[in-house]
């Protein structure tokens, strides 16, 4: 998976299609990720002791296949490639403008 925490992504499929946001969590083994303020779900918590019951909203994970990374230079959703630098380090690059991702 070429998406990391802190990347900006755009959703290309599903209920949240067309929306974009920042990645807050990544689950590589499951192939899922959490995007800030997208795919919001509500969990109802019961009353415990003297506290009242409440509703908690949280961002649920999305499938990583349903998002594309947004290039910081050309500002378009794009696929990514990997290129080896002269020192042997591999970096992610934009397929459209060949700019390196941080």
C-alpha positions as CSV (number, residue, x, y, z in Angstrom):
1,X,0.0,0.0,0.0
2,X,1.5,3.3,-1.1
3,X,-0.6,5.6,1.2
4,X,0.7,6.7,4.5
5,X,-0.6,8.6,7.5
6,X,-0.7,12.3,6.8
7,X,-1.3,12.0,3.0
8,X,-4.1,13.8,1.3
9,X,-6.4,11.5,-0.6
10,X,-9.5,11.7,-2.8
11,X,-12.2,9.0,-2.7
12,X,-13.0,7.6,-6.1
13,X,-15.7,5.0,-5.3
14,X,-18.4,4.4,-2.8
15,X,-20.8,6.6,-0.8
16,X,-18.1,9.3,-0.1
17,X,-17.1,9.5,-3.8
18,X,-15.6,12.9,-4.8
19,X,-14.7,14.0,-1.3
20,X,-11.1,14.4,-0.1
21,X,-9.3,14.5,3.2
22,X,-6.2,13.7,5.3
23,X,-5.3,10.1,6.2
24,X,-5.3,9.6,10.0
25,X,-4.7,5.8,10.3
26,X,-3.5,3.1,8.0
27,X,-4.2,-0.7,8.3
28,X,-1.9,-2.3,5.7
29,X,-2.7,-5.9,6.5
30,X,-6.5,-5.2,6.0
31,X,-5.9,-2.9,3.1
32,X,-7.9,-0.1,4.8
33,X,-7.4,3.4,6.0
34,X,-9.2,6.1,7.9
35,X,-9.8,9.5,6.4
36,X,-10.5,12.5,8.6
37,X,-14.2,13.5,8.6
38,X,-15.2,10.9,6.0
39,X,-17.3,7.7,6.4
40,X,-18.6,8.9,9.7
41,X,-20.4,6.3,11.8
42,X,-22.3,6.7,15.1
43,X,-21.8,4.4,18.1
44,X,-24.4,4.4,20.9
45,X,-22.8,4.0,24.3
46,X,-25.0,2.8,27.2
47,X,-25.4,4.6,30.6
48,X,-22.9,3.4,33.2
49,X,-23.4,4.2,36.8
50,X,-24.2,7.9,37.2
51,X,-23.3,8.9,33.7
52,X,-25.8,9.2,30.9
53,X,-25.8,7.3,27.7
54,X,-24.3,9.1,24.7
55,X,-23.7,8.9,20.9
56,X,-20.1,9.0,19.7
57,X,-19.3,9.7,16.1
58,X,-16.1,8.4,14.5
59,X,-14.5,7.9,11.1
60,X,-14.7,4.3,10.0
61,X,-12.0,2.7,7.8
62,X,-12.4,2.8,3.9
63,X,-10.9,0.4,1.5
64,X,-7.5,1.6,0.2
65,X,-8.5,0.7,-3.3
66,X,-11.3,3.3,-3.2
67,X,-8.9,6.3,-2.8
68,X,-6.2,8.0,-4.8
69,X,-3.3,10.0,-3.5
70,X,-3.4,13.7,-4.3
71,X,-0.1,15.0,-5.7
72,X,1.1,18.1,-3.8
73,X,2.6,19.7,-6.9
74,X,-0.1,19.2,-9.6
75,X,-3.0,18.9,-7.1
76,X,-4.7,16.0,-9.0
77,X,-5.5,12.5,-7.8
78,X,-2.9,10.2,-9.2
79,X,-1.5,6.8,-9.1
80,X,2.0,6.4,-7.6
81,X,5.2,4.7,-8.7
82,X,8.4,3.9,-6.9
83,X,11.8,5.1,-8.0
84,X,15.2,4.2,-6.5
85,X,17.4,7.2,-5.8
86,X,21.2,7.2,-6.3
87,X,21.8,6.3,-2.7
88,X,19.5,3.2,-3.0
89,X,16.5,4.7,-1.2
90,X,13.1,4.1,-2.8
91,X,10.6,7.0,-2.9
92,X,7.0,7.4,-4.1
93,X,6.5,9.5,-7.3
94,X,3.5,11.0,-9.1
95,X,2.8,9.1,-12.3
96,X,1.6,12.4,-14.0
97,X,4.3,15.0,-13.1
98,X,7.1,12.7,-11.7
99,X,7.2,14.7,-8.5
100,X,8.5,12.9,-5.3
101,X,6.2,12.6,-2.4
102,X,7.5,13.5,1.1
